[in-house]
Amino acid sequence: MDIKLSNSLNYIINLPLNNLQSFNEQTYNLIPPEWKFILMSDGSFTQNLNSLTGQHIITCPTYIKENYIYKRKKIRNIYLQDTLKNNLAFARSNWMLKIKNNNIYTILNNNQPVGKSLIQNQTDIYKDIHEIYYVYSIYLENIFDSKQPIWGRKYTIYNEYEAITTIQEFFSPYIISFL
């Protein structure tokens, strides 16, 4: 599943965000206003979806793989769905398991969005957004049942100044209809 996604991305726009100064007005204007709220939010995307849709958002895990050689990381792919089983987002997270104080993955419920687990366990985190992109992908087209290009982002979550996971999210064009 990971290979299908990686091989299917055709970037239309890729905005690397090395720091806030690199995100200037020109790059800011490339993002449609209705997408800025979703792409640039450092809050819980799932909480935002709950508010936008008025529905309980569920997680549908599609792939969980552990690096068995060193047991240093775990990859988790999920769909975020509404109660009608519409795919609203696809997320891939890479968890760093062998770092100091990273017991956070152990509290993660695989049937629950990451943000919801972190909020329930009152985990203090910091989110650093690295990239915002606009892609075309046959793989994502099938997931979202849409012929439109897809907006996405990549960010790292930190706890106690250490990176615990890097998450890549792709959003269904359908979620804009809730705004």
Buried (B, 14 or more C-beta within 10 A) or exposed (E): EEEEBEEBBEEEEEBEBEEEEEBEEEBEEEBEEEBEEBBBBEEBBBBBBBEBBEBEBBBEEEEEEBBEEEEEBBBBBBBBBBEEEBBBBBBBBBBBBEBEEBEBBEEBEEEBBBBBBBBEEEBEBEBBBBBBBBBBBEBBBEBBEBEEBBBBBBBBBBBBEEBBBBBBBBBBBBBBEBE
